Amino acid sequence: MRVDGADKKDRLKASEYIAKANGAFVDKKELKGAIDGKIEFGFCDSNVVDN
């Protein structure tokens, strides 16, 4: 990337590979659909006893 005699496109591609290796790009994923079940969230404490 820092070689003075290299083509501009080669330097740009090298900088892109360096950024990918460092995790600069994030893949975005989207999920669509319906959930037929019930989702419950709660906290469990072993010191609390359910009656």
Residue frames relative to the residue before (quaternion, step in Angstrom):
aa qw qx qy qz dx dy dz
M 1.0000 0.0000 0.0000 0.0000 0.00 0.00 0.00
R 0.7689 0.3660 -0.1967 0.4859 3.59 0.99 -0.71
V 0.4179 0.6914 -0.4812 0.3402 3.59 1.24 0.29
D 0.4446 -0.7333 0.4518 0.2461 3.57 -0.68 1.11
G 0.7280 0.4524 -0.2548 0.4476 3.61 0.95 -0.77
A 0.5179 0.6630 -0.4134 0.3482 3.63 1.21 -0.09
D 0.5779 -0.5739 0.4530 0.3625 3.53 -1.24 0.52
K 0.6163 -0.5681 0.4071 0.3630 3.52 -1.22 0.59
K 0.6585 0.5112 -0.3184 0.4513 3.61 0.97 -0.82
D 0.6382 0.5161 -0.3270 0.4684 3.61 1.07 -0.70
R 0.6477 0.5119 -0.3148 0.4683 3.57 1.01 -0.78
L 0.6412 0.5211 -0.3121 0.4690 3.57 1.06 -0.82
K 0.6545 0.5047 -0.3058 0.4726 3.59 0.96 -0.87
A 0.6377 0.5209 -0.3261 0.4644 3.60 1.00 -0.77
S 0.6615 0.4903 -0.3167 0.4709 3.59 0.96 -0.79
E 0.6126 0.5382 -0.3444 0.4653 3.60 1.12 -0.64
Y 0.6578 0.5016 -0.3104 0.4684 3.60 0.95 -0.83
I 0.6337 0.5207 -0.3272 0.4693 3.58 1.03 -0.75
A 0.6561 0.5047 -0.3083 0.4688 3.59 0.96 -0.84
K 0.6433 0.5105 -0.3236 0.4699 3.61 0.97 -0.79
A 0.6551 0.5155 -0.3124 0.4555 3.58 0.96 -0.83
N 0.7119 0.4325 -0.2492 0.4939 3.58 1.12 -0.64
G 0.5259 -0.6735 0.3907 0.3424 3.60 1.27 0.10
A 0.3038 0.7855 -0.4919 0.2207 3.58 1.08 0.61
F 0.7127 0.3922 -0.2415 0.5291 3.59 1.19 -0.50
V 0.1535 -0.7811 0.6016 0.0667 3.57 -0.97 0.88
D 0.3259 -0.7250 0.5729 0.1999 3.55 -0.92 0.95
K 0.2362 -0.7757 0.5752 0.1074 3.53 -0.83 1.04
K 0.0498 -0.7978 0.6008 -0.0042 3.57 -0.85 1.00
E 0.1184 -0.7874 0.6036 0.0396 3.54 -1.02 0.85
L 0.1610 -0.7773 0.6038 0.0736 3.55 -0.93 0.94
K 0.0680 -0.7836 0.6171 0.0237 3.54 -0.96 0.89
G 0.4328 0.6838 -0.5189 0.2754 3.53 -1.12 0.64
A 0.4828 -0.6547 0.5032 0.2915 3.51 -1.32 0.15
I 0.2568 -0.7294 0.6137 0.1591 3.53 -1.20 0.63
D 0.2619 -0.7995 0.5258 0.1257 3.56 -0.64 1.14
G 0.6804 0.4994 -0.2877 0.4526 3.59 1.18 -0.34
K 0.5164 -0.6123 0.5016 0.3268 3.51 -1.36 0.13
I 0.1827 -0.7704 0.6036 0.0936 3.56 -0.93 0.92
E 0.0485 -0.7943 0.6056 -0.0055 3.55 -0.78 1.07
F 0.1575 -0.7586 0.6265 0.0850 3.50 -1.12 0.79
G 0.1424 0.7908 -0.5862 0.1040 3.56 -1.01 0.71
F 0.3978 -0.6860 0.5537 0.2541 3.50 -1.35 0.15
C 0.2331 -0.7652 0.5860 0.1290 3.55 -0.98 0.79
D 0.0137 -0.7674 0.6407 -0.0205 3.52 -0.93 1.00
S 0.3861 -0.7564 0.4802 0.2194 3.59 -0.54 1.14
N 0.6266 0.5448 -0.3437 0.4386 3.62 1.20 -0.30
V 0.6568 0.4746 -0.3054 0.5001 3.60 1.24 -0.30
V 0.1899 -0.7824 0.5876 0.0806 3.55 -0.88 1.02
D 0.3667 -0.7171 0.5514 0.2175 3.59 -0.89 0.98
N 0.2155 -0.7744 0.5801 0.1319 3.60 -0.97 0.83
